[in-house]
Amino acid sequence: MALSHRLELRQGQGLVITPQLQQAIKLLQLSNIELDAFVEAELERNPLLQRDEGDHEPAVEVEAERDASLTQVDAVADTTAGRELDTPVDDVSPGERATGEGADAEHAGGQIDWSRAGGGGSFESDEGYERALTDSPTLAAHLRTQLVQAALSPAHNAIAEILIDAVDEGGYLRLDIVELADRLGCALALVEETLSVLQGFEPVGVFARDVRECLALQLKDLNRYDPAMAAMLDHLELLAKRDMAGLRRICGVDDEDLREMIGEIRSLNPRPGAAYHSEPAETLVPDVMVREGLGGMWHVELNTDTLPRVLVDQRYHARVSKGARSDQEKTFVADCMASANWLVKSLDQRAKTILKVASEIVRQQDGFLAFGVEHLRPLNLKTVADAIGMHESTVSRVTSNKYIATPRGVFELKFFFTSAIQSSEGGEAHSAASVRHKIKGLVDAEKCEADVHSDDRIVEILKAAGVDIARRTVAKYREAMRIPSSVERRRLMKEAV
């Protein structure tokens, strides 16, 4: 068969992701801190961009106001645009909601709690910000102050500096001293001598390599480290399991001595460095705010403080365009202008998309905002995407690293997406978060041994309440919330008495 060359024309369709489209997609998933850093880098790279430091209110639509000087492009959506997307709640007044079941502020994932003062709460107060950012001595600085006072030899001092840098926020040493000695080319004994000195620093227990060593250092400081205590520290897993018989046998003590030893262990601090901070605490800044309005409406607004404002300098562009001589210079100016305009457009679209997604989430989860976590509905990305006419991947990017401030607290947008647990009565499904809340409520209500519910009993109670759930699911949720088993809870209650 002879080989030959020929030219053919074929027509087809394909998806091409341009660099500009990639940038727009990237902007969607950036947090407000990452976005600010990205825009700062663009401002340094593109001479036609400027940051708007003005205090004017952003426009509802981002428009180019061409005048004799600059063309101002405000890369934020109007916060009042959220009012057009207000979501009505069932005919329940704000007063009724405040006194309804679950009216107390809920917490999720250790997020900041915004109390419900005056119904809808207030986002204007800066109280707490100063307290969160109050300067306090860092653990490293505190240790270095003691290192100066220790007046060690140059070799010991150099090793000590490395060990101090390897201490984490809890006060634990996260460095293998054998590897350090090998890396420094010194004797292991020299590193051990230095570590022994550092373990005598305040706070007591610092530079420990595990919990056992941390507690042992504190007991030695109290002159309470004896063979019985050493045996207990070697078997902390038995203490966690409340295996008193095993501890008595291993430590060789009676019941009274064992109770005293356990009391001493409990009085110790397993994280001695926690009182110090490596750096000031960062305040979580929400991207979206939800306010409770009149007539059972929720006002969804963008937090404009997290949205960068960008200016395109049209006058400078005109000047440099006239001065461009070579094709290379003209191409550079044209590329800068196209990049600046696309960035402004991308920022505007990002703001509008976040507002649109957040508004739909609020509409779907208005029961949670009104009554608490027990009324959190099952929700997935597809439901929100179909409601607002977007792709699931877009919704996923928008909800990543974005936070919403509600009267019940500050939550990541992904918090509102929970799996569904079917109703045993054929009604609306229950969210996994609300079921976990019910389980925790049942356990918290246990006052004595007779009140303790087994996992099987919890399944029966939930099914009677309309929740169709399996026993293994109850056990999984209970363990995820670090709730002991019914046997362990009965044992703890018995010992408490």
C-alpha positions as MATLAB code, in Angstrom:
seq = 'MALSHRLELRQGQGLVITPQLQQAIKLLQLSNIELDAFVEAELERNPLLQRDEGDHEPAVEVEAERDASLTQVDAVADTTAGRELDTPVDDVSPGERATGEGADAEHAGGQIDWSRAGGGGSFESDEGYERALTDSPTLAAHLRTQLVQAALSPAHNAIAEILIDAVDEGGYLRLDIVELADRLGCALALVEETLSVLQGFEPVGVFARDVRECLALQLKDLNRYDPAMAAMLDHLELLAKRDMAGLRRICGVDDEDLREMIGEIRSLNPRPGAAYHSEPAETLVPDVMVREGLGGMWHVELNTDTLPRVLVDQRYHARVSKGARSDQEKTFVADCMASANWLVKSLDQRAKTILKVASEIVRQQDGFLAFGVEHLRPLNLKTVADAIGMHESTVSRVTSNKYIATPRGVFELKFFFTSAIQSSEGGEAHSAASVRHKIKGLVDAEKCEADVHSDDRIVEILKAAGVDIARRTVAKYREAMRIPSSVERRRLMKEAV';
ca = [
       0.000    0.000    0.000;
       1.504    3.320   -1.089;
       1.882    6.146    1.415;
       0.920    9.657    0.381;
       0.256   13.097    1.892;
      -3.023   14.910    1.462;
      -4.816   17.875    3.035;
      -8.341   17.487    4.440;
     -10.767   19.937    6.093;
     -12.945   18.634    8.912;
     -15.553   20.432   10.973;
     -16.077   19.498   14.614;
     -17.034   20.827   18.022;
     -14.854   20.909   21.090;
     -14.505   22.713   24.413;
     -11.500   25.017   24.584;
     -10.668   26.550   27.969;
      -8.927   29.824   27.300;
      -6.490   31.351   29.825;
      -9.140   33.977   30.632;
     -11.746   31.304   31.373;
      -9.239   29.439   33.529;
      -8.656   32.634   35.476;
     -12.385   33.165   36.031;
     -12.770   29.584   37.276;
      -9.770   30.009   39.556;
     -11.185   33.193   41.077;
     -14.416   31.403   42.039;
     -12.729   28.995   44.415;
     -10.340   31.467   46.060;
     -11.004   32.573   49.629;
     -11.182   36.308   50.332;
      -7.573   36.284   51.595;
      -6.327   34.397   48.542;
      -8.322   36.688   46.261;
      -6.770   39.789   47.789;
      -3.285   38.319   47.284;
      -4.117   37.441   43.662;
      -5.393   40.946   42.917;
      -2.330   42.456   44.588;
      -0.104   40.417   42.286;
      -2.107   41.594   39.249;
      -1.768   45.212   40.377;
       2.006   44.823   40.485;
       2.125   43.075   37.107;
      -0.314   45.244   35.156;
       0.481   49.002   35.011;
      -3.064   49.809   33.836;
      -4.646   48.560   37.067;
      -5.002   50.535   40.273;
      -6.608   49.682   43.614;
      -9.574   51.875   44.487;
      -9.044   53.271   47.974;
     -12.207   55.381   47.886;
     -15.079   55.070   50.365;
     -17.857   55.430   47.819;
     -20.657   52.894   47.664;
     -20.333   50.264   44.922;
     -22.726   50.400   42.004;
     -25.454   47.850   41.443;
     -23.898   46.999   38.094;
     -20.192   47.357   37.435;
     -19.948   50.126   34.844;
     -17.119   52.001   33.170;
     -17.482   55.735   33.817;
     -15.299   57.269   31.158;
     -14.335   60.847   32.019;
     -11.363   63.188   31.532;
      -9.200   61.319   34.022;
      -9.782   57.734   35.080;
     -12.312   55.097   34.207;
     -13.481   53.654   37.451;
     -14.576   50.056   37.455;
     -15.889   48.884   40.818;
     -15.375   45.154   41.021;
     -18.106   44.455   43.535;
     -21.813   43.823   43.303;
     -24.172   46.087   45.216;
     -24.874   44.828   48.691;
     -28.454   45.938   48.220;
     -28.740   43.518   45.316;
     -29.258   40.869   47.947;
     -32.561   42.476   48.871;
     -33.929   41.526   45.473;
     -33.199   37.927   46.412;
     -34.763   38.125   49.883;
     -36.141   34.818   50.963;
     -39.464   34.709   52.813;
     -39.753   32.347   55.733;
     -43.012   30.606   56.645;
     -45.440   33.003   58.283;
     -43.485   33.225   61.520;
     -42.682   36.534   63.109;
     -39.185   37.355   64.374;
     -40.497   37.329   67.934;
     -41.949   33.857   67.558;
     -38.692   32.617   66.074;
     -36.714   33.993   68.989;
     -38.764   31.937   71.427;
     -39.139   28.840   69.236;
     -37.465   25.503   69.702;
     -33.732   25.696   69.110;
     -33.654   29.486   69.452;
     -30.309   29.327   71.198;
     -27.356   29.966   68.947;
     -25.932   26.787   67.480;
     -22.268   26.030   66.958;
     -20.694   24.067   64.119;
     -17.107   22.944   63.646;
     -15.774   25.378   66.216;
     -16.840   28.386   64.154;
     -17.313   31.859   65.682;
     -20.661   32.327   67.423;
     -22.545   35.562   66.769;
     -25.184   35.913   69.487;
     -28.743   36.813   68.562;
     -28.938   40.181   70.275;
     -32.041   42.180   69.457;
     -33.591   39.601   67.137;
     -31.398   39.676   64.051;
     -28.158   40.516   65.786;
     -25.656   43.141   64.689;
     -22.607   42.973   62.471;
     -21.546   46.529   63.224;
     -19.844   45.986   66.589;
     -16.102   45.496   66.556;
     -16.023   44.227   70.129;
     -14.038   41.054   70.376;
     -11.797   41.873   67.419;
      -9.385   43.794   69.621;
      -9.482   41.057   72.242;
      -8.783   38.405   69.612;
      -5.799   40.326   68.290;
      -4.390   41.460   71.643;
      -0.648   41.100   71.627;
       0.666   38.355   73.904;
       4.167   36.920   74.207;
       4.751   34.002   71.892;
       5.930   30.678   73.245;
       9.162   30.910   71.244;
       9.915   34.397   72.598;
       9.234   33.231   76.160;
      11.581   30.273   75.736;
      14.331   32.389   74.174;
      14.173   34.806   77.112;
      14.895   31.881   79.440;
      17.607   30.648   77.075;
      19.498   33.938   77.450;
      19.249   33.656   81.223;
      20.528   30.060   81.111;
      23.878   31.245   79.653;
      24.681   27.991   77.858;
      27.821   27.276   75.904;
      27.853   28.286   72.213;
      27.327   24.670   71.093;
      24.454   24.069   73.483;
      22.957   27.441   72.608;
      22.994   26.701   68.861;
      21.246   23.372   69.430;
      18.734   25.025   71.762;
      17.770   27.557   69.071;
      16.933   24.716   66.681;
      14.930   22.861   69.329;
      12.927   25.989   70.190;
      12.009   26.414   66.525;
      10.763   22.797   66.518;
       8.262   23.305   69.393;
       4.622   23.405   68.305;
       1.830   25.529   69.722;
       1.071   22.939   72.425;
       4.653   22.963   73.696;
       5.647   19.592   72.210;
       8.958   18.966   70.455;
       8.290   17.871   66.868;
      11.836   16.894   65.967;
      13.786   13.647   66.164;
      16.905   14.410   68.208;
      18.778   11.486   66.621;
      18.226   12.982   63.173;
      19.206   16.405   64.510;
      22.478   15.089   65.915;
      23.239   13.383   62.619;
      22.385   16.522   60.653;
      24.546   18.732   62.875;
      27.367   16.200   62.986;
      27.528   16.260   66.772;
      27.220   13.644   69.500;
      23.719   12.582   70.488;
      24.684   13.131   74.124;
      25.219   16.841   73.399;
      21.683   17.188   72.026;
      20.251   15.214   74.962;
      22.079   17.464   77.452;
      20.623   20.550   75.765;
      17.124   19.073   75.713;
      17.395   18.203   79.414;
      18.130   21.848   80.210;
      15.276   23.103   78.020;
      12.805   20.722   79.671;
      13.408   22.648   82.881;
      12.033   25.859   81.334;
       8.643   27.360   82.028;
       5.897   26.376   81.379;
       6.581   23.038   83.041;
       6.140   20.179   80.578;
       7.400   22.028   77.527;
       9.752   20.232   75.068;
       8.075   16.902   75.788;
       7.936   14.472   72.889;
       4.658   12.838   73.866;
       1.875   13.142   76.438;
       3.506   10.690   78.822;
       6.758   12.672   78.947;
       4.827   15.937   79.323;
       2.920   14.649   82.357;
       6.073   13.062   83.798;
       7.932   16.390   83.653;
       5.123   18.096   85.539;
       4.956   15.344   88.155;
       8.727   15.522   88.679;
       8.426   19.264   89.194;
       5.801   18.571   91.885;
       7.983   15.824   93.395;
       5.190   13.317   92.769;
       6.861   11.078   90.221;
       7.221    7.663   91.838;
       7.123    4.070   90.524;
       3.341    3.895   90.873;
       2.911    7.091   88.859;
       5.397    5.881   86.277;
       3.394    2.672   85.874;
       0.170    4.665   85.402;
       1.781    6.895   82.779;
       2.969    3.784   80.959;
      -0.653    2.589   80.757;
      -2.644    5.743   80.026;
      -4.840    3.727   77.656;
      -6.262    1.885   80.694;
      -7.051    5.218   82.324;
      -8.877    6.318   79.183;
     -10.924    3.108   79.275;
     -11.612    3.583   83.012;
     -10.168    0.134   83.730;
      -9.637    0.677   87.458;
      -9.016   -2.964   88.252;
      -6.216   -3.135   85.718;
      -4.644    0.096   86.996;
      -4.768   -1.096   90.616;
      -3.017   -4.312   89.647;
      -0.332   -2.600   87.530;
       0.363    0.275   89.941;
       0.163   -1.885   93.078;
      -2.061    0.542   95.025;
      -5.444    0.426   96.719;
      -8.635    2.220   95.708;
      -7.946    5.337   97.777;
      -4.429    5.800   96.450;
      -5.630    5.195   92.895;
      -8.286    7.915   93.216;
      -5.657   10.364   94.469;
      -3.307    9.493   91.627;
      -6.057    9.987   89.037;
      -6.919   13.340   90.628;
      -3.301   14.438   90.337;
      -3.143   13.361   86.694;
      -6.303   15.337   85.932;
      -4.835   18.477   87.517;
      -1.934   18.481   85.060;
      -1.836   20.385   81.770;
      -1.363   18.161   78.687;
      -0.767   21.254   76.494;
       1.521   23.561   78.481;
       2.266   25.796   75.510;
      -1.389   26.522   74.730;
      -1.332   29.685   76.867;
       1.072   31.230   74.366;
       0.486   31.991   70.724;
       2.846   31.611   67.807;
       1.048   34.484   66.104;
      -2.021   36.658   66.769;
      -5.324   34.883   66.332;
      -6.910   35.531   62.963;
     -10.505   36.702   62.892;
     -12.719   34.864   60.443;
     -14.193   37.376   57.984;
     -17.430   36.226   56.309;
     -17.965   36.664   52.580;
     -21.761   36.927   52.883;
     -24.017   38.310   55.603;
     -27.592   37.361   56.397;
     -29.823   39.738   58.330;
     -33.260   39.133   59.718;
     -35.714   41.672   58.320;
     -39.332   42.582   58.759;
     -42.133   40.365   57.538;
     -40.194   37.129   57.891;
     -37.588   38.021   55.263;
     -33.890   37.188   55.214;
     -31.652   39.869   53.686;
     -28.645   38.357   51.915;
     -25.766   40.770   51.362;
     -22.177   40.582   50.205;
     -19.507   41.700   52.643;
     -17.910   44.409   50.510;
     -14.885   44.536   52.806;
     -13.749   41.206   51.335;
     -14.164   42.278   47.698;
     -11.275   44.148   46.068;
     -12.050   47.306   44.107;
     -10.046   47.834   40.948;
      -9.558   50.879   38.732;
      -8.580   50.831   35.057;
      -6.550   53.901   34.122;
      -7.897   54.839   30.682;
      -5.932   58.081   30.479;
      -2.638   56.323   31.137;
      -3.596   53.675   28.587;
      -4.231   56.360   25.958;
      -0.901   57.990   26.716;
       1.196   54.831   26.525;
      -0.683   53.666   23.429;
       0.329   56.817   21.585;
       3.932   56.406   22.722;
       4.187   52.764   21.633;
       6.500   52.478   18.643;
       7.259   48.841   17.971;
       4.776   46.018   17.455;
       6.039   44.424   20.629;
       5.201   47.514   22.700;
       1.760   47.803   21.117;
       1.056   44.140   21.806;
       2.119   44.526   25.437;
      -0.192   47.514   25.989;
      -3.094   45.749   24.286;
      -2.557   42.617   26.383;
      -2.446   44.655   29.598;
      -5.709   46.378   28.709;
      -7.441   43.112   27.810;
      -6.174   41.492   31.017;
      -7.347   44.437   33.133;
     -10.831   44.454   31.608;
     -11.140   40.686   31.983;
     -10.077   40.833   35.648;
     -12.730   43.452   36.382;
     -15.361   41.398   34.611;
     -14.275   38.213   36.409;
     -14.384   39.888   39.817;
     -17.852   41.228   39.106;
     -19.096   37.819   37.948;
     -17.544   36.133   40.982;
     -19.329   38.499   43.367;
     -22.681   38.002   41.662;
     -22.260   34.216   41.587;
     -21.428   34.045   45.304;
     -24.470   36.169   46.101;
     -26.712   34.030   43.915;
     -25.545   30.745   45.443;
     -25.688   32.068   49.015;
     -29.216   33.406   48.479;
     -30.434   30.015   47.276;
     -28.800   28.293   50.249;
     -30.569   30.706   52.595;
     -33.862   30.014   50.824;
     -33.359   26.275   51.189;
     -32.242   26.433   54.825;
     -34.536   29.113   56.215;
     -35.780   26.602   58.806;
     -32.299   26.345   60.277;
     -31.967   30.122   60.509;
     -35.357   30.401   62.190;
     -35.398   27.423   64.533;
     -31.966   25.797   64.758;
     -29.966   22.822   63.598;
     -32.819   20.342   64.073;
     -34.519   22.016   61.129;
     -31.524   21.777   58.807;
     -32.795   20.237   55.581;
     -30.957   17.677   53.438;
     -29.271   19.571   50.628;
     -26.817   18.715   47.868;
     -24.978   20.637   45.164;
     -27.324   19.467   42.406;
     -30.392   20.918   44.129;
     -28.812   24.358   44.370;
     -27.306   24.149   40.879;
     -30.654   23.247   39.298;
     -32.455   26.016   41.169;
     -30.134   28.779   39.967;
     -29.271   27.349   36.549;
     -25.598   26.631   37.148;
     -23.370   23.570   36.960;
     -22.647   21.570   40.099;
     -18.911   22.179   39.732;
     -19.534   25.939   39.790;
     -21.557   25.687   42.991;
     -18.836   23.496   44.506;
     -16.158   26.086   43.716;
     -18.278   28.937   45.064;
     -18.906   27.185   48.385;
     -15.243   26.287   48.946;
     -13.502   28.499   51.529;
     -16.477   30.881   51.676;
     -18.197   31.798   54.932;
     -21.594   33.236   55.723;
     -22.464   35.209   58.853;
     -25.943   34.433   60.153;
     -27.758   35.314   63.373;
     -26.821   31.795   64.526;
     -23.101   32.047   63.844;
     -20.525   32.072   61.075;
     -20.496   28.918   58.964;
     -18.735   27.686   55.870;
     -21.188   27.491   52.983;
     -20.482   23.765   52.708;
     -21.931   23.334   56.210;
     -25.433   23.635   54.760;
     -24.956   20.642   52.447;
     -25.908   17.523   54.397;
     -26.865   14.010   53.407;
     -30.452   12.825   53.692;
     -31.877   10.228   56.062;
     -35.273    8.952   55.003;
     -38.372    9.453   57.102;
     -39.953    6.333   58.572;
     -43.377    7.885   57.967;
     -42.814    8.635   54.293;
     -42.540   12.391   54.838;
     -39.700   14.788   54.152;
     -36.200   13.381   54.705;
     -34.067   14.469   57.648;
     -30.582   15.932   57.353;
     -27.676   14.056   58.888;
     -26.743   17.133   60.936;
     -30.194   17.340   62.519;
     -30.127   13.608   63.330;
     -26.730   13.977   65.019;
     -28.182   16.842   67.017;
     -31.084   14.641   68.132;
     -28.691   11.888   69.221;
     -26.604   14.349   71.212;
     -29.760   15.713   72.820;
     -30.812   12.242   73.944;
     -27.392   11.588   75.490;
     -27.254   15.009   77.178;
     -30.643   14.291   78.780;
     -29.278   11.215   80.578;
     -29.083   11.982   84.300;
     -28.552    8.570   85.878;
     -27.648    4.996   84.957;
     -31.295    4.104   84.343;
     -31.590    6.911   81.761;
     -28.665    5.745   79.611;
     -29.821    4.751   76.116;
     -28.181    1.988   74.135;
     -27.713    2.439   70.396;
     -30.669    0.119   69.809;
     -32.838    2.212   72.105;
     -31.773    5.414   70.321;
     -32.803    3.791   67.008;
     -36.255    3.026   68.478;
     -36.688    6.587   69.769;
     -35.640    8.115   66.454;
     -37.910    5.817   64.457;
     -40.796    6.805   66.717;
     -39.935   10.411   65.852;
     -40.057    9.605   62.138;
     -36.347    9.032   61.451;
     -35.557    5.797   59.620;
     -32.000    5.058   60.722;
     -29.868    1.945   61.168;
     -28.059    1.044   64.389;
     -24.633    1.176   62.709;
     -25.413    4.718   61.564;
     -26.258    5.746   65.128;
     -22.985    4.214   66.319;
     -21.057    6.019   63.567;
     -22.593    9.396   64.427;
     -22.053    8.820   68.159;
     -18.389    7.971   67.675;
     -17.908   10.955   65.361;
     -19.205   13.197   68.175;
     -16.866   11.378   70.610;
     -19.750   10.152   72.744;
     -18.820    7.018   74.732;
     -20.841    3.842   74.390;
     -23.772    3.192   76.720;
     -21.600    0.802   78.793;
     -18.917    3.443   79.292;
     -21.491    6.132   80.067;
     -23.063    3.951   82.770;
     -19.614    3.282   84.246;
     -18.782    7.005   84.337;
     -22.081    7.798   86.051;
     -21.521    5.071   88.623;
     -18.061    6.352   89.456;
     -19.291    9.933   89.623;
     -21.759    8.910   92.336;
];
